[in-house]
Amino acid sequence: MTDLTSASAPHLREHDHVRGPEGAPVVVVYADFTCGPCALAALRLAQVPLRVVHRHLVLRRRDRRAEPVAIAAEAAARQGAFWAFHDALFSDQGRLDDPHLWQRCEALGLDVDAFELDRRDQALAARVAGETREALRAGAATTPLLILPDGTLQQGAPSAAMLAALGARAADS
């Protein structure tokens, strides 16, 4: 993990995907569903009492599936299933083609036809592209990029020790 620079402390936006205890410190994660270290970061972040914001950082040069899978997650979000879809994608990164995405939708009780229509919505593609541009402007060279509660930028999967320290600080406040 690389400490890049400091930015302003993370802030939430109306359309952000957020989970974690209300009032907990906020960590913004720019991630790619085809990235192994992003899956590790998601797993580690789920174990500490932090408010986690997911934003997209699609690096197509690494995997051509990155952008379509990010858009698929946004399509699932339209049916209220972003985090369930997020977790399903990270738990089985080897199966990201359409038939497996449809299976995930069915397992989550989503309307597959609506999901497919939403995947073609240019507004979702624009959101993914916009969040990727933000991360690149912030200095992202790889995934994941985390903006910690104090505004520090970290690249790569956070260590369990670093997250435990953040969690302990959250518990003390």
Contacts in CASP RR format, 6 or more apart in sequence:
PFRMAT RR
TARGET T0000
AUTHOR 0000-0000-0000
METHOD contacts of the structure
MODEL  1
MTDLTSASAPHLREHDHVRGPEGAPVVVVYADFTCGPCALAALRLAQVPL
RVVHRHLVLRRRDRRAEPVAIAAEAAARQGAFWAFHDALFSDQGRLDDPH
LWQRCEALGLDVDAFELDRRDQALAARVAGETREALRAGAATTPLLILPD
GTLQQGAPSAAMLAALGARAADS
1 154 0 8 1.000
1 155 0 8 1.000
1 156 0 8 1.000
1 157 0 8 1.000
1 158 0 8 1.000
1 159 0 8 1.000
1 162 0 8 1.000
2 154 0 8 1.000
2 155 0 8 1.000
2 156 0 8 1.000
3 152 0 8 1.000
3 153 0 8 1.000
3 154 0 8 1.000
4 138 0 8 1.000
4 139 0 8 1.000
4 153 0 8 1.000
4 154 0 8 1.000
4 155 0 8 1.000
5 139 0 8 1.000
5 152 0 8 1.000
5 153 0 8 1.000
6 150 0 8 1.000
6 151 0 8 1.000
6 152 0 8 1.000
6 153 0 8 1.000
7 138 0 8 1.000
7 147 0 8 1.000
7 151 0 8 1.000
7 152 0 8 1.000
7 153 0 8 1.000
8 151 0 8 1.000
9 26 0 8 1.000
9 149 0 8 1.000
9 150 0 8 1.000
9 151 0 8 1.000
10 26 0 8 1.000
10 27 0 8 1.000
10 28 0 8 1.000
10 53 0 8 1.000
10 147 0 8 1.000
10 148 0 8 1.000
10 149 0 8 1.000
10 151 0 8 1.000
11 26 0 8 1.000
12 18 0 8 1.000
12 26 0 8 1.000
12 53 0 8 1.000
15 127 0 8 1.000
16 53 0 8 1.000
16 54 0 8 1.000
16 55 0 8 1.000
17 53 0 8 1.000
17 54 0 8 1.000
17 55 0 8 1.000
17 77 0 8 1.000
17 82 0 8 1.000
17 83 0 8 1.000
17 86 0 8 1.000
18 51 0 8 1.000
18 52 0 8 1.000
18 53 0 8 1.000
19 51 0 8 1.000
19 52 0 8 1.000
19 83 0 8 1.000
20 49 0 8 1.000
20 50 0 8 1.000
20 51 0 8 1.000
20 52 0 8 1.000
21 49 0 8 1.000
21 50 0 8 1.000
21 51 0 8 1.000
21 170 0 8 1.000
22 51 0 8 1.000
23 51 0 8 1.000
24 49 0 8 1.000
24 50 0 8 1.000
24 51 0 8 1.000
24 170 0 8 1.000
25 50 0 8 1.000
25 51 0 8 1.000
25 149 0 8 1.000
25 166 0 8 1.000
25 167 0 8 1.000
25 169 0 8 1.000
25 170 0 8 1.000
25 173 0 8 1.000
26 50 0 8 1.000
26 51 0 8 1.000
26 52 0 8 1.000
26 53 0 8 1.000
26 149 0 8 1.000
27 45 0 8 1.000
27 50 0 8 1.000
27 51 0 8 1.000
27 52 0 8 1.000
27 53 0 8 1.000
27 146 0 8 1.000
27 147 0 8 1.000
27 148 0 8 1.000
27 149 0 8 1.000
27 166 0 8 1.000
28 53 0 8 1.000
28 55 0 8 1.000
28 146 0 8 1.000
28 147 0 8 1.000
29 38 0 8 1.000
29 41 0 8 1.000
29 42 0 8 1.000
29 45 0 8 1.000
29 52 0 8 1.000
29 53 0 8 1.000
29 54 0 8 1.000
29 55 0 8 1.000
29 144 0 8 1.000
29 145 0 8 1.000
29 146 0 8 1.000
30 55 0 8 1.000
30 56 0 8 1.000
30 57 0 8 1.000
30 131 0 8 1.000
30 132 0 8 1.000
30 134 0 8 1.000
30 135 0 8 1.000
30 138 0 8 1.000
30 140 0 8 1.000
30 143 0 8 1.000
30 144 0 8 1.000
30 145 0 8 1.000
30 146 0 8 1.000
30 147 0 8 1.000
31 38 0 8 1.000
31 41 0 8 1.000
31 42 0 8 1.000
31 54 0 8 1.000
31 55 0 8 1.000
31 56 0 8 1.000
31 57 0 8 1.000
31 143 0 8 1.000
31 144 0 8 1.000
31 145 0 8 1.000
32 38 0 8 1.000
32 56 0 8 1.000
32 57 0 8 1.000
32 58 0 8 1.000
32 59 0 8 1.000
32 62 0 8 1.000
32 63 0 8 1.000
32 66 0 8 1.000
32 70 0 8 1.000
32 143 0 8 1.000
32 144 0 8 1.000
33 66 0 8 1.000
33 69 0 8 1.000
33 70 0 8 1.000
33 73 0 8 1.000
33 86 0 8 1.000
33 89 0 8 1.000
33 90 0 8 1.000
33 93 0 8 1.000
33 96 0 8 1.000
34 62 0 8 1.000
34 63 0 8 1.000
34 65 0 8 1.000
34 66 0 8 1.000
34 69 0 8 1.000
34 93 0 8 1.000
34 96 0 8 1.000
35 59 0 8 1.000
35 62 0 8 1.000
35 63 0 8 1.000
35 66 0 8 1.000
35 143 0 8 1.000
35 144 0 8 1.000
36 93 0 8 1.000
36 157 0 8 1.000
37 142 0 8 1.000
37 143 0 8 1.000
37 144 0 8 1.000
37 156 0 8 1.000
37 157 0 8 1.000
38 90 0 8 1.000
38 143 0 8 1.000
38 144 0 8 1.000
38 157 0 8 1.000
39 90 0 8 1.000
39 91 0 8 1.000
39 93 0 8 1.000
40 157 0 8 1.000
41 144 0 8 1.000
41 146 0 8 1.000
41 156 0 8 1.000
41 157 0 8 1.000
41 158 0 8 1.000
42 86 0 8 1.000
42 87 0 8 1.000
42 90 0 8 1.000
43 90 0 8 1.000
44 157 0 8 1.000
44 158 0 8 1.000
44 160 0 8 1.000
44 163 0 8 1.000
45 52 0 8 1.000
45 158 0 8 1.000
45 163 0 8 1.000
46 52 0 8 1.000
47 160 0 8 1.000
47 163 0 8 1.000
48 163 0 8 1.000
48 164 0 8 1.000
48 166 0 8 1.000
48 167 0 8 1.000
48 170 0 8 1.000
49 167 0 8 1.000
49 170 0 8 1.000
49 171 0 8 1.000
50 149 0 8 1.000
50 163 0 8 1.000
50 166 0 8 1.000
50 167 0 8 1.000
50 170 0 8 1.000
54 82 0 8 1.000
54 86 0 8 1.000
55 131 0 8 1.000
55 134 0 8 1.000
55 135 0 8 1.000
56 70 0 8 1.000
56 73 0 8 1.000
56 127 0 8 1.000
56 128 0 8 1.000
56 131 0 8 1.000
56 132 0 8 1.000
57 131 0 8 1.000
57 132 0 8 1.000
57 135 0 8 1.000
57 136 0 8 1.000
57 140 0 8 1.000
57 143 0 8 1.000
57 144 0 8 1.000
57 145 0 8 1.000
58 66 0 8 1.000
58 67 0 8 1.000
58 70 0 8 1.000
58 128 0 8 1.000
58 129 0 8 1.000
58 132 0 8 1.000
59 66 0 8 1.000
59 132 0 8 1.000
59 142 0 8 1.000
59 143 0 8 1.000
60 66 0 8 1.000
60 67 0 8 1.000
65 96 0 8 1.000
65 97 0 8 1.000
67 125 0 8 1.000
67 128 0 8 1.000
68 119 0 8 1.000
69 89 0 8 1.000
69 96 0 8 1.000
69 101 0 8 1.000
70 128 0 8 1.000
71 119 0 8 1.000
71 124 0 8 1.000
71 125 0 8 1.000
71 128 0 8 1.000
72 85 0 8 1.000
72 101 0 8 1.000
72 115 0 8 1.000
72 119 0 8 1.000
73 82 0 8 1.000
73 85 0 8 1.000
73 86 0 8 1.000
73 89 0 8 1.000
74 82 0 8 1.000
74 118 0 8 1.000
74 124 0 8 1.000
74 127 0 8 1.000
74 128 0 8 1.000
75 115 0 8 1.000
75 116 0 8 1.000
75 118 0 8 1.000
75 119 0 8 1.000
75 121 0 8 1.000
75 124 0 8 1.000
76 82 0 8 1.000
76 84 0 8 1.000
76 85 0 8 1.000
76 105 0 8 1.000
76 108 0 8 1.000
76 110 0 8 1.000
76 115 0 8 1.000
77 85 0 8 1.000
78 114 0 8 1.000
78 118 0 8 1.000
79 110 0 8 1.000
79 111 0 8 1.000
79 114 0 8 1.000
79 115 0 8 1.000
81 108 0 8 1.000
81 109 0 8 1.000
81 110 0 8 1.000
84 108 0 8 1.000
85 104 0 8 1.000
85 108 0 8 1.000
88 104 0 8 1.000
88 107 0 8 1.000
88 108 0 8 1.000
89 96 0 8 1.000
89 104 0 8 1.000
92 100 0 8 1.000
101 115 0 8 1.000
102 112 0 8 1.000
102 115 0 8 1.000
105 111 0 8 1.000
105 112 0 8 1.000
105 115 0 8 1.000
106 112 0 8 1.000
118 124 0 8 1.000
135 145 0 8 1.000
138 145 0 8 1.000
138 147 0 8 1.000
138 153 0 8 1.000
139 145 0 8 1.000
139 153 0 8 1.000
140 155 0 8 1.000
141 155 0 8 1.000
142 155 0 8 1.000
142 156 0 8 1.000
143 156 0 8 1.000
144 155 0 8 1.000
144 156 0 8 1.000
144 157 0 8 1.000
145 153 0 8 1.000
145 154 0 8 1.000
145 155 0 8 1.000
145 156 0 8 1.000
146 153 0 8 1.000
146 154 0 8 1.000
146 155 0 8 1.000
146 156 0 8 1.000
146 158 0 8 1.000
147 153 0 8 1.000
148 154 0 8 1.000
148 166 0 8 1.000
149 166 0 8 1.000
154 162 0 8 1.000
END
